[in-house]
Amino acid sequence: MAAEGSAGPIRAAIVLPLRALRRKLRSDRDGDIQRLRERIKTLEIAAERIVQRRLARLAGTPASDTAPAARAAAAQANLALVLGPKMADAAEATRIRQALEAFLRG
């Protein structure tokens, strides 16, 4: 899949390790560690933006003749890709899917 080839390596090598490190440091009460954690979060977000830009370039401009149901299915498939298998059944994922469905309905 083109999306995985374009964004997957950055997500796997940079975004996910930074996220894991940031989450690991969450419980540390040391102020210096918390300031470092905030800097790690900034890097994580910057890396996620690179991933999003790459995916947006692949997506291109949506065709106006694409059926709403097809667009909804594509959006749900993309969401599943972003969430990954570990988060697919989480309560947060359900809320995100519901919000996406409401957005797509207009």
N, C-alpha and C positions, 0 to 999 in steps of 0.2 A: 504494500500500500504506500502511495506517495507521501501521505501525511506522516506515517511512521518513519519513513526514510529521511524526511526533511527535519522533523522536530524530535523524533524519538531519541537520537543520540544526545542531544542537549538536555532533554528531560531526564534521561537515565544517568548521564554523567555529571550533570550540574544541578538541575532543579531538585531532584529527589534527594541526593546526598545533603544539599544545603538545608532542605526542609527537615530531614531527619536530625541533623545537627541542631538546628534551631529548636526543634521540639524537645530534644534531649536536654538542652540547657534551660528550658522553661522553669524547672523547679529549683534551679540554683538561686540562692538568695543573695549571692555576692553582687554588688552593684556594678563592678567592673565586668563581670560575666554577662549581666543583663544588658549593659551598653554594647558589648560585643555581639550579643544575640540580636540586638536591633540592627546592627550593621550587617549581620548575616541575613536577616530578613530583607534588607534593602537589596542585597545581591540576589537573593532568591526571587524577588519580584522582578528585578531587571532581567534575569534569565527567563522567567515565565513570559515576559513581554516579547523577548526574542522568539520564543516558541510560538506565541500567538501571531506575531507578524509573519512568520514563515507559513503558518497554517492559513492565514488570511490571504497570502499571495497565492497559495495553491487553490483556495476556494474561488478566487476571482469574483467577478460580478455575477450575482444570481440571475438566471434566465427568468424572464417575466412569464414565460409559458410553462414553468414548472408547476405542477399541481400542488396545492397546499398540503395534501396528504404526503406527497413525496418530500417536500421541504421539512415537514414535521418529523418524518421518519429519519431523514438525514440529520436533523438537529439532535434527535434522541440518540442516534448512533454516535455522533460526535461527543455528546455528553458522556456516554458510556466509555468512550475511549479516554476522555479526560479523567473520569473518576477512577477507572481501572477496576479490576476484579475485587480488590479489597474493600472499596468504598461503594460498590454497586448496590448493596442492600442496606446501607446505613440510613438512619432516619434523615440525616441531612441531604442525602442523595434523593430521597423521596420528595422532600420539600423543593429541591432544585428542579426535579422533573415536573412537579406540579406547577411551579412558577413558569417554567418553560412552556408547558401546555397552555397556560393562561395567556402568556405573551403571544404565542402563535395563533391563538383564537382571536386575538385583537382586542 
